[in-house]
Amino acid sequence: MAPNLTPRITYRNLPQLFLKARESLMAHFRPILKHFGLTDQQWRILRALDEYSQLEPREICSLCQIHSASMTGVLGRMEELALVQRSRVAGDQRRVVVRLAPKGDQLVNDMAPLIDLQYQQIEQAFGKEIFDDLFNALETFIGVQNKPVPPIALPATAPAAAAALNAPPTI
């Protein structure tokens, strides 16, 4: 597929590049997840709970980049599979914390050496320096997100093409 010779947007599509990089990386780990019967989301949750011991669902959403509308269902399925346990916070019954259940803890224990080995394979393939540079660049990029970036001023009215997207359907 040949690119448009005169693109209208001068910056490269960074979000698309991040998605491609993520998919490229996950292709190395999905066979391990599939072998253990896990989805990407379930693994991200197990990994976060292994790192933080217990978290509230909103914290899991933030750490794992899972939309809150999906979280209830994912946690429910994981609880049915005995991978996680949910419990109310003693001092505030409105709050819930999630932690690894014994089965989930054992699963992470079983998977950890394979995940580490796969990371070692990737590091060897690309080189330690590139691997470290990538980690540092991403951590720096995420870390500076708390710096204010002013939003651009939008036109008072949307162009006709955009307005058509929001128009009610005609029958």
Phi and psi in degrees as a GROMACS rama.xvg file:
@    title "Ramachandran Plot"
@    xaxis  label "Phi"
@    yaxis  label "Psi"
@TYPE xy
-85.1907  135.713  ALA-2
-72.9948  155.61  PRO-3
-62.5001  129.594  ASN-4
-70.5792  -24.1121  LEU-5
-127.967  77.2567  THR-6
-63.3177  147.639  PRO-7
-82.8583  -20.4893  ARG-8
-108.303  125.011  ILE-9
-80.406  -28.7097  THR-10
-81.4859  144.586  TYR-11
-64.9149  156.238  ARG-12
-82.1521  85.8858  ASN-13
-62.2271  -44.7442  LEU-14
-58.1391  -39.6007  PRO-15
-65.8532  -38.5458  GLN-16
-64.7722  -41.525  LEU-17
-60.2077  -43.6626  PHE-18
-63.458  -41.9935  LEU-19
-64.4024  -41.2347  LYS-20
-64.2169  -42.4542  ALA-21
-61.2692  -46.524  ARG-22
-64.9542  -38.8013  GLU-23
-62.2836  -43.9154  SER-24
-67.7778  -45.9871  LEU-25
-65.329  -24.4139  MET-26
-59.4497  -26.3301  ALA-27
-79.3375  -24.9541  HIS-28
-102.82  -23.2154  PHE-29
-59.4909  -36.081  ARG-30
-60.2679  -35.2829  PRO-31
-68.4342  -46.5595  ILE-32
-60.4006  -44.501  LEU-33
-63.3487  -40.4752  LYS-34
-57.4084  -35.6898  HIS-35
-96.4407  5.26246  PHE-36
74.5067  29.7346  GLY-37
-111.628  150.304  LEU-38
-90.3992  166.894  THR-39
-55.8763  -46.7551  ASP-40
-61.7014  -45.2521  GLN-41
-61.1921  -42.2513  GLN-42
-64.9815  -42.0771  TRP-43
-59.1797  -39.203  ARG-44
-67.898  -47.2619  ILE-45
-59.5448  -41.9073  LEU-46
-65.0701  -42.2054  ARG-47
-65.0607  -42.8029  ALA-48
-67.697  -32.086  LEU-49
-65.7482  -36.6814  ASP-50
-78.3282  -37.6478  GLU-51
-108.559  -1.4913  TYR-52
73.4044  -60.7624  SER-53
-146.205  146.533  GLN-54
-144.482  154.079  LEU-55
-82.0525  153.089  GLU-56
-53.0202  -39.725  PRO-57
-63.649  -34.1332  ARG-58
-69.3129  -38.7259  GLU-59
-63.1156  -42.9395  ILE-60
-54.9823  -47.9271  CYS-61
-66.6155  -49.34  SER-62
-65.6252  -38.4952  LEU-63
-98.8092  -0.34353  CYS-64
54.0812  52.2426  GLN-65
-119.84  129.19  ILE-66
-62.7294  139.819  HIS-67
-60.0171  -30.4323  SER-68
-64.5943  -27.9313  ALA-69
-87.142  -24.7179  SER-70
-60.9606  -42.9666  MET-71
-58.138  -46.0982  THR-72
-66.2966  -42.8145  GLY-73
-63.5909  -47.1898  VAL-74
-64.4884  -37.1943  LEU-75
-60.8868  -45.3809  GLY-76
-65.187  -39.3483  ARG-77
-67.715  -33.5701  MET-78
-69.3499  -41.0445  GLU-79
-60.9205  -33.3424  GLU-80
-83.1413  1.07418  LEU-81
63.238  31.1769  ALA-82
-89.7234  -31.2579  LEU-83
-132.806  161.368  VAL-84
-125.845  137.794  GLN-85
-111.538  141.944  ARG-86
-148.061  153.487  SER-87
-76.663  148.423  ARG-88
-76.4136  129.82  VAL-89
-54.7632  -46.2402  ALA-90
-81.6515  -11.7869  GLY-91
-148.605  95.3121  ASP-92
-64.2013  -10.9643  GLN-93
-77.1616  -24.5125  ARG-94
-91.9982  146.341  ARG-95
-125.608  140.714  VAL-96
-117.47  150.995  VAL-97
-119.918  137.847  VAL-98
-140.454  165.519  ARG-99
-66.8511  134.656  LEU-100
-81.6988  163.516  ALA-101
-52.1078  -40.9893  PRO-102
-65.2363  -40.9192  LYS-103
-65.9312  -39.5664  GLY-104
-62.8687  -42.4534  ASP-105
-66.4319  -37.3131  GLN-106
-62.9531  -46.0588  LEU-107
-61.4853  -41.7469  VAL-108
-59.6162  -42.147  ASN-109
-70.0269  -35.2324  ASP-110
-83.8054  -27.7391  MET-111
-51.6023  -47.1204  ALA-112
-64.4998  -33.6651  PRO-113
-70.9105  -40.5149  LEU-114
-64.1066  -45.5039  ILE-115
-61.8078  -41.3845  ASP-116
-63.0718  -39.9164  LEU-117
-65.8199  -41.066  GLN-118
-59.8571  -41.5406  TYR-119
-61.7346  -40.387  GLN-120
-62.5062  -43.0806  GLN-121
-65.2588  -44.7259  ILE-122
-60.7334  -41.8699  GLU-123
-65.8843  -38.0443  GLN-124
-67.6619  -40.6297  ALA-125
-97.2716  -19.1192  PHE-126
99.5818  139.61  GLY-127
-60.9431  -39.7601  LYS-128
-63.2682  -44.9046  GLU-129
-65.1595  -41.9303  ILE-130
-61.0067  -47.9399  PHE-131
-64.5561  -40.8918  ASP-132
-61.725  -39.6552  ASP-133
-64.3841  -47.7008  LEU-134
-56.8729  -47.7533  PHE-135
-63.9018  -42.4784  ASN-136
-63.7713  -44.2721  ALA-137
-66.8518  -43.1921  LEU-138
-63.1191  -38.6987  GLU-139
-65.3371  -45.6241  THR-140
-59.8037  -45.1444  PHE-141
-67.1067  -39.682  ILE-142
-64.1174  -31.3606  GLY-143
-86.3461  2.79536  VAL-144
-66.3847  -15.9212  GLN-145
-84.3487  -2.49158  ASN-146
-77.1389  135.127  LYS-147
-68.5495  130.481  PRO-148
-118.543  112.681  VAL-149
-65.7919  139.301  PRO-150
-73.094  152.099  PRO-151
-73.4586  156.644  ILE-152
-80.1191  125.458  ALA-153
-91.0767  150.865  LEU-154
-60.9979  152.221  PRO-155
-59.9364  -36.5658  ALA-156
-127.177  149.348  THR-157
-75.6137  146.317  ALA-158
-58.275  160.586  PRO-159
-56.0307  -39.6281  ALA-160
-63.509  -41.5849  ALA-161
-71.468  -37.6083  ALA-162
-62.6873  -35.0723  ALA-163
-64.2068  -30.9791  ALA-164
-66.4241  -29.3025  LEU-165
-97.3842  0.0581133  ASN-166
-73.8837  146.121  ALA-167
-65.0659  147.157  PRO-168
-66.3517  145.37  PRO-169
-96.5462  141.42  THR-170
